[in-house]
Amino acid sequence: MPAAVPAADQPQWGQAWSRNMVSTERGLADSFDPKAGKNVKWIARLGTESHSTPIVAGGRVYVGSNNGEPRDPRRTGDRGVLMCLDERDGKLLWQLVVPKREEDPYHDWPKTGISSAVTVEGERVYVVDNRGVVLCLDARGLSNGNDGPFQDEAAYMTPRATNAAEQASSPSTNAGILPPVPLGPFDADILWQFDLTKSAGIWSHDAAHSSVLIRGEHLYLNTGTGVDNTHKKIRTPDAPSLVVLDKHTGQYLARDEENIGPNIFHCTWAPPSMGVMDGRELVFLAAGNGIVYAFEPLANDAVGRGSRRADAAISITDRREPRPTTPAKLKKVWQFDFDPAAPKEEVHRFNSNRREGPSNMYGMPVFHEGRLYVAGGGDWFWGKNEAWLKCFDARGAGDITTNALRWSYPLGRHTMCTPAVHDGLVYATDSMRTLHCVDATTGQVVWTHELKGEIWASALVADGKVFVGTRRGDFWVFAAGREKKVLSTVKLGAPLSATATAANGTLYLVTMTHLYAIAAESKP
């Protein structure tokens, strides 16, 4: 089972293994006013683009952004940034500042920053940065020294030379390498790293997006492999879509071998989820080829022990049993074709075809009471104008497409959401500016509401309320339930891409430029 965490913290994106967008928090404000300060605990300035869902654990708030508003004058220019803030007042504790990739802007899109949500276990913070590198960070930053086998943070956070003047200033023996900026008290402490490009052979596209799932001693994550800058070619068709790493060392333990790569229509942006079906643990992946997979997790004699070890001072250089250098193959249990009528060969010929083509998924599969709830369809940017919310059984073996489906509900054109399943209802958002409330058993619509702005985020259900933001800059609060009731709407003046987070009686929401901590009866 998932490791136990403090009940009020939110250490990863979504509920435990299931990834359900539902929180057990209570006492959350149903309205707020940033200008008047009503129910606003604090507001923190971020960069100029922020797409990362905030995570709260151990008295700290973690959020990804860009470097549009540098907090360290020594580290300027376009960078990916992960900020660690004090949960009490939003003050900066430390930050990870990562240079952009230099090869091609399509590997690391300008100004996007770090868009992945972190996962926290004890004093360890796991994140995929903007370069497509999996990092294990010390939750305390450098305040307790530079720990771990990785000691080269200064060089990692220093970009390569980009012009003739910078090239001339580089050491003669390291052309193009700028002198590292010395570490300061607000810099991150990297414990280990795993480069998905160099070590797993992936091809990043646009922005690395993931949310690490922890099971015992292992990390499960989507790789972010996808098309090249033409949007019509897979450069590394043999690259994995799902990998498993040792959480203490970052060692590459396992991968899928389902030949997903050639049919990835855009990219592999959907993180994995897990569930227990008939007493059997399964890892679920909504892949970039429009197919949902279930895999057996790796054998792990230490399940449950990892969280206790993480609470102590772990020496991640401790000696362990030798591991094979070649990753093991994850065993597939079943696969479900989300869009069986879609083309399965030469899928990139449908690029920019809004009438027909393959499907993919941006959101995570949600496991709830033996069923999976998945939203997907034509690619938001390059695919057909057709999307669905589907529910199917998570049991079976082999190809379960024809016998597992329980219902299919049409969404508007495209969707990026992870569903929220609560009290017999499913909440989902789409590109037609609509929040949908659907019966979880039958798939019949209960109510819908037009939100007047595009929706990239998922809806969060907590404290009898539904929270969702739009790219127009509006934040909506509804009453959860079968009767539609709008509780409040707040204009925040900047787009929202990220899903809201609830922790310790506080609601956290991110616009492109600010992180808001909303708590009932608070004054800033």
C-alpha positions in Angstrom: 0.0 0.0 0.0 1.1 3.6 -0.4 3.4 5.0 2.3 1.6 6.8 5.2 1.9 10.6 5.2 0.7 13.3 7.5 -3.1 13.5 6.9 -3.1 17.2 6.1 -0.1 17.3 3.8 -0.3 16.9 0.0 3.0 15.3 -0.9 2.2 14.4 -4.5 -0.2 15.3 -7.3 -3.5 13.6 -6.7 -4.6 11.0 -4.1 -1.9 8.4 -3.1 -1.6 5.8 -5.9 -5.0 6.4 -7.4 -4.2 9.9 -8.6 -7.9 10.9 -8.0 -8.3 14.7 -7.9 -10.0 14.6 -4.5 -8.8 15.9 -1.2 -10.0 15.1 2.4 -9.3 18.7 3.6 -12.0 20.5 5.4 -12.7 24.1 6.3 -11.6 25.6 3.0 -12.8 29.0 2.0 -15.6 29.1 -0.7 -14.6 32.6 -1.8 -11.7 35.1 -1.5 -10.7 38.5 -2.6 -7.0 39.2 -3.3 -7.5 43.0 -3.5 -9.3 43.3 -0.2 -7.2 40.5 1.4 -10.3 38.5 2.3 -9.3 34.9 3.1 -5.9 35.4 1.6 -3.1 34.0 3.8 -0.2 35.1 1.6 0.7 35.6 -2.0 4.1 34.7 -3.5 5.6 36.1 -6.7 6.7 33.5 -9.2 8.1 33.9 -12.7 6.2 34.9 -15.8 5.0 31.4 -16.7 4.0 28.8 -14.2 2.4 25.5 -15.1 3.3 23.3 -12.1 0.7 22.1 -9.6 1.9 23.1 -6.1 2.8 20.4 -3.6 2.8 20.8 0.2 4.8 18.7 2.6 6.8 19.1 5.8 6.0 22.7 6.2 7.2 23.6 2.7 5.4 24.4 -0.5 7.0 23.4 -3.8 6.1 25.0 -7.2 7.7 25.1 -10.6 8.0 28.3 -12.7 10.5 30.1 -15.0 13.1 32.7 -14.2 11.2 35.7 -15.5 11.5 37.3 -12.1 15.0 36.3 -10.9 15.3 35.9 -7.2 19.1 35.5 -7.4 20.9 38.3 -9.4 23.7 35.8 -10.2 21.3 33.5 -12.1 19.5 35.5 -14.8 18.0 34.7 -18.2 15.6 32.0 -19.3 15.8 29.1 -16.8 13.6 26.4 -15.3 13.0 27.1 -11.6 11.7 25.0 -8.7 10.9 27.1 -5.7 10.6 25.8 -2.1 8.6 28.2 0.0 7.8 28.4 3.7 4.2 27.1 4.2 3.6 29.7 6.9 4.3 32.9 5.0 5.4 32.0 1.4 9.0 33.2 1.9 11.7 31.6 -0.2 13.7 28.8 1.5 15.7 27.7 -1.5 15.4 27.3 -5.3 16.6 25.0 -8.1 17.6 27.0 -11.1 18.2 24.9 -14.2 19.6 26.2 -17.6 17.6 25.6 -20.7 18.6 22.8 -23.1 20.7 24.2 -26.0 20.1 21.8 -28.8 16.6 22.7 -30.0 13.9 24.9 -28.5 11.4 22.0 -29.1 13.3 20.0 -26.4 12.7 22.7 -23.8 10.3 25.4 -25.0 11.3 29.0 -24.2 9.9 30.5 -21.0 8.1 27.4 -20.0 10.2 26.7 -16.9 9.7 23.5 -14.8 6.2 22.3 -15.3 6.4 18.9 -13.4 4.9 18.6 -10.0 7.3 17.3 -7.3 6.7 14.2 -5.1 7.9 14.4 -1.5 8.8 11.5 0.8 10.3 12.5 4.1 13.3 14.7 3.4 13.5 13.7 -0.2 12.0 15.7 -3.1 11.7 14.0 -6.5 11.2 16.1 -9.7 11.7 15.9 -13.5 13.3 19.2 -14.4 13.0 21.2 -17.7 16.0 19.3 -19.2 14.3 15.9 -18.7 16.5 14.9 -15.8 15.1 13.1 -12.8 16.4 14.8 -9.7 16.4 13.7 -6.0 16.7 16.9 -3.9 17.2 17.5 -0.2 14.1 19.1 1.2 16.3 21.3 3.4 18.3 22.6 0.5 21.9 23.4 1.5 21.0 24.5 5.0 22.3 21.1 6.3 25.3 20.9 4.0 25.8 19.5 0.5 24.7 15.9 0.9 24.6 12.9 -1.4 27.0 11.6 -3.9 26.2 14.4 -6.3 28.4 17.4 -5.5 28.4 19.4 -8.7 25.3 21.6 -8.2 27.2 24.8 -9.2 28.1 23.4 -12.6 24.6 21.9 -13.1 22.9 25.3 -12.5 25.3 27.2 -14.8 24.4 27.4 -18.5 26.7 26.9 -21.4 28.2 29.8 -23.3 25.8 31.1 -26.0 27.7 33.8 -27.7 31.2 34.7 -28.8 32.0 36.8 -25.7 30.9 34.1 -23.4 32.9 31.5 -25.5 36.0 33.7 -25.1 35.6 33.8 -21.3 35.3 30.0 -21.1 38.4 28.1 -19.9 40.5 27.0 -22.8 40.2 23.3 -21.8 36.4 23.5 -21.6 35.2 25.5 -24.7 31.7 26.7 -24.3 31.5 26.0 -20.5 31.1 29.1 -18.3 32.8 29.2 -14.9 30.3 27.8 -12.4 28.4 30.3 -10.3 29.3 29.6 -6.6 26.5 28.0 -4.6 24.6 30.3 -2.2 22.4 29.7 0.8 19.2 29.7 -1.3 20.4 27.1 -3.8 19.1 23.5 -4.0 21.0 20.4 -2.9 20.9 17.7 -5.6 21.4 14.2 -4.1 21.4 12.2 -7.4 20.3 12.6 -11.0 19.1 10.4 -13.8 19.2 11.9 -17.3 16.3 10.4 -19.3 17.8 11.5 -22.6 21.3 10.1 -22.1 20.4 7.0 -20.0 17.0 6.0 -21.3 17.3 7.3 -24.9 14.2 9.5 -24.9 13.5 12.5 -27.2 11.9 15.3 -25.2 9.3 17.5 -26.8 8.2 21.0 -25.8 8.3 20.5 -22.0 9.2 17.7 -19.7 6.1 16.9 -17.7 5.8 14.2 -15.1 4.8 13.4 -11.5 6.8 10.7 -9.9 4.9 7.8 -8.3 6.6 6.1 -5.3 6.0 2.4 -4.5 8.3 1.2 -1.7 11.9 1.5 -2.8 11.0 2.4 -6.4 10.0 5.4 -8.5 7.6 5.0 -11.5 7.4 7.8 -14.0 6.5 8.6 -17.6 9.5 9.6 -19.7 8.2 12.5 -21.8 9.4 11.0 -25.1 7.7 12.2 -28.2 7.9 13.7 -31.7 10.7 16.0 -33.0 10.3 19.6 -34.1 8.6 18.6 -37.4 5.8 17.0 -35.3 5.8 14.2 -37.9 8.7 12.0 -36.8 9.7 9.9 -33.8 13.5 10.2 -33.6 13.9 7.5 -30.9 11.2 4.9 -31.6 12.7 2.4 -29.2 12.7 4.8 -26.2 10.6 3.7 -23.2 7.4 5.5 -22.1 7.5 4.2 -18.6 10.6 3.7 -16.4 11.4 2.5 -12.9 14.3 3.9 -10.8 15.7 3.1 -7.4 14.6 5.9 -5.2 17.8 6.0 -3.2 20.3 6.0 -6.0 18.5 6.8 -9.2 19.6 3.5 -10.7 17.7 2.5 -13.9 15.8 -0.7 -12.9 13.0 -1.4 -15.5 11.1 -0.1 -18.5 8.2 -1.0 -20.7 8.9 -2.7 -24.0 5.6 -2.4 -25.7 6.8 -0.6 -28.9 4.8 2.4 -28.0 7.2 4.9 -29.5 6.4 4.7 -33.3 2.7 5.5 -32.6 3.1 8.4 -30.1 1.2 11.2 -31.8 2.6 14.0 -29.8 4.3 13.2 -26.5 4.2 11.1 -23.3 3.0 13.6 -20.8 0.6 11.6 -18.6 2.2 10.3 -15.3 1.4 6.8 -14.1 -1.1 5.7 -11.4 -1.6 2.5 -9.4 -4.3 0.5 -7.9 -5.1 -2.9 -6.2 -7.4 -5.1 -8.3 -8.5 -8.4 -6.8 -5.6 -8.3 -4.4 -3.1 -7.6 -7.2 -1.2 -4.4 -7.5 -1.1 -2.8 -11.0 0.7 0.2 -12.5 -1.4 2.1 -15.1 0.0 4.3 -17.9 -2.1 6.4 -20.3 0.4 6.3 -23.2 1.0 8.7 -26.0 -0.3 6.2 -28.6 -3.8 6.4 -27.2 -3.6 3.1 -25.3 -3.9 2.6 -21.5 -1.6 -0.1 -20.1 -1.5 -2.1 -16.9 1.8 -3.5 -15.7 3.0 -5.6 -12.8 5.1 -3.6 -10.5 8.7 -4.7 -9.7 9.1 -7.2 -6.9 9.8 -5.2 -3.8 10.4 -6.8 -0.4 10.7 -3.4 1.2 7.2 -2.0 0.4 6.2 0.3 3.3 9.8 0.4 4.7 10.8 3.2 2.3 8.8 5.9 4.1 10.3 5.0 7.5 13.8 5.2 6.0 13.1 8.4 4.3 12.2 10.0 7.6 15.7 9.3 8.9 19.0 10.7 7.6 19.5 8.3 4.6 22.9 7.7 3.3 22.2 7.2 -0.3 25.8 6.0 -0.9 25.2 3.0 1.3 26.2 -0.3 -0.2 23.5 -2.4 -1.8 23.2 -5.6 -3.7 24.5 -5.3 -7.3 21.8 -4.5 -9.8 21.9 -5.4 -13.5 23.0 -2.6 -15.8 20.4 -3.5 -18.3 16.9 -2.5 -17.2 14.4 -5.3 -16.7 11.2 -5.6 -18.7 8.0 -4.6 -17.1 5.4 -7.3 -17.5 2.2 -6.1 -19.2 -1.0 -7.4 -17.7 -3.5 -5.8 -20.1 -4.1 -3.0 -22.5 -7.2 -0.9 -23.3 -7.4 1.0 -26.6 -9.0 4.3 -25.6 -10.0 5.0 -29.3 -10.3 1.7 -31.1 -11.7 3.3 -34.3 -8.6 5.6 -34.7 -5.8 4.9 -37.2 -3.0 2.8 -35.8 -0.3 3.1 -38.6 1.6 6.1 -40.0 -0.3 8.2 -37.4 1.7 11.4 -38.1 0.1 11.8 -41.5 -2.9 13.1 -39.5 -0.9 16.0 -38.1 -3.1 19.1 -37.9 -6.1 17.1 -39.1 -9.1 18.3 -37.0 -11.5 15.8 -38.5 -9.8 12.4 -38.0 -6.7 10.9 -36.5 -5.3 9.1 -33.4 -6.0 9.9 -29.8 -3.7 10.5 -26.8 -4.1 11.4 -23.1 -2.6 14.3 -21.1 -4.2 13.4 -17.8 -3.6 10.5 -15.4 -5.8 7.4 -15.2 -7.8 7.5 -12.0 -8.4 4.2 -10.2 -11.5 4.1 -8.1 -13.4 1.1 -6.7 -12.1 -1.3 -9.3 -12.5 1.0 -12.3 -10.4 3.4 -14.3 -11.6 6.8 -15.3 -9.6 8.3 -18.2 -10.1 11.5 -20.2 -8.6 11.8 -23.7 -9.1 12.1 -27.4 -7.7 14.1 -30.3 -4.5 16.0 -29.4 -5.2 19.6 -28.1 -2.7 21.2 -30.5 -2.5 18.9 -33.5 -5.4 16.4 -33.5 -9.0 15.9 -34.3 -11.8 17.7 -32.5 -13.2 14.7 -30.5 -12.7 13.8 -26.9 -14.2 11.5 -24.3 -14.4 10.6 -20.6 -14.4 6.9 -20.3 -14.9 4.4 -17.5 -13.7 0.7 -17.7 -13.0 -2.2 -15.5 -9.4 -2.6 -14.3 -9.4 -6.4 -14.2 -8.6 -8.9 -17.0 -5.6 -9.9 -19.1 -4.4 -9.2 -22.7 -6.5 -6.9 -24.8 -9.5 -5.9 -22.7 -10.8 -3.2 -25.1 -14.0 -5.0 -26.2 -15.2 -6.3 -22.8 -14.0 -3.8 -20.1 -15.7 -0.6 -21.2 -18.6 0.5 -18.9 -19.4 3.8 -20.5 -18.2 6.6 -22.7 -19.2 10.2 -22.3 -18.4 12.8 -25.0 -16.3 15.9 -24.0 -15.8 19.0 -26.1 -13.1 18.7 -28.8 -10.0 18.2 -26.5 -9.2 17.7 -22.9 -6.1 17.8 -20.7 -7.7 16.8 -17.4 -7.3 14.1 -14.8 -10.9 13.2 -13.6 -12.1 13.8 -10.0 -14.3 10.9 -8.8 -16.3 11.6 -5.6 -19.6 10.6 -4.1 -20.8 8.8 -7.2 -19.9 11.7 -9.5 -17.1 12.4 -11.9 -15.9 16.0 -12.7 -13.9 16.7 -15.9 -12.9 19.7 -17.9 -12.5 20.3 -21.6 -11.3 22.8 -24.3 -14.8 24.0 -24.9 -14.6 25.9 -21.6 -16.9 23.4 -19.9 -16.9 21.7 -16.5 -18.8 18.4 -16.7 -20.4 16.6 -13.8 -21.2 13.0 -14.8 -22.7 10.0 -13.0 -19.8 7.7 -12.1 -21.9 4.5 -12.5 -23.9 5.2 -15.7 -21.9 7.9 -17.5 -25.0 10.1 -17.8 -24.6 13.8 -17.6 -25.7 15.4 -14.3 -24.9 19.0 -15.1 -22.4 21.1 -17.1 -21.3 24.7 -16.8 -19.5 27.0 -19.3 -16.5 28.7 -17.6 -15.8 31.4 -20.3 -12.2 30.4 -20.7 -10.0 27.5 -21.9 -9.3 25.0 -19.2 -5.9 23.2 -19.0 -6.2 22.3 -15.4 -8.2 19.6 -13.7 -11.0 20.1 -11.2 -10.2 19.5 -7.5 -12.9 18.3 -5.2 -12.5 19.1 -1.5 -14.6 20.1 1.5 -17.9 19.7 -0.5 -16.6 22.0 -3.2 -15.2 21.9 -6.7 -12.3 24.2 -7.5 -11.1 25.0 -11.1 -9.2 27.7 -12.9 -9.2 28.9 -16.5 -6.6 30.3 -18.9 -8.8 33.4 -19.0 -7.6 34.0 -15.4 -10.9 33.2 -13.6 -11.0 30.9 -10.6 -14.4 29.1 -10.0 -15.8 27.5 -6.9 -18.8 25.2 -7.2 -20.8 23.2 -4.6 -20.0 19.5 -5.2 -23.1 17.4 -5.8 -25.9 16.7 -8.2 -27.4 20.2 -8.0 -25.3 22.8 -9.8 -24.5 25.8 -7.7 -21.8 28.4 -8.3 -20.4 29.6 -5.0 -17.9 32.2 -6.3 -15.8 33.4 -9.2 -12.6 35.4 -8.8 -10.8 37.2 -11.5 -7.0 36.8 -10.9 -5.7 38.7 -13.9 -3.4 36.0 -15.2 -4.0 32.5 -16.8 -4.2 29.4 -14.6 -2.7 26.2 -16.1 -2.2 24.2 -12.9 -4.6 22.3 -10.7 -5.3 23.7 -7.3 -4.0 21.9 -4.2 -5.5 21.6 -0.7 -3.4 21.0 2.4 -3.6 21.9 6.1 -6.8 23.9 5.7 -5.4 26.0 2.9 -6.1 26.1 -0.8 -3.1 26.7 -3.1 -3.6 28.0 -6.6 -1.1 29.1 -9.2 -1.4 31.7 -12.0 1.3 32.3 -14.5 2.8 34.9 -12.1 1.7 34.2 -8.5 1.0 31.5 -5.9 -2.0 32.2 -3.7 -2.5 30.6 -0.3 -6.2 30.8 0.5 -7.5 30.1 4.0 -10.8 31.0 5.6 -10.8 34.2 7.7 -7.2 34.9 6.8 -5.6 38.3 6.5 -2.4 38.7 4.5 
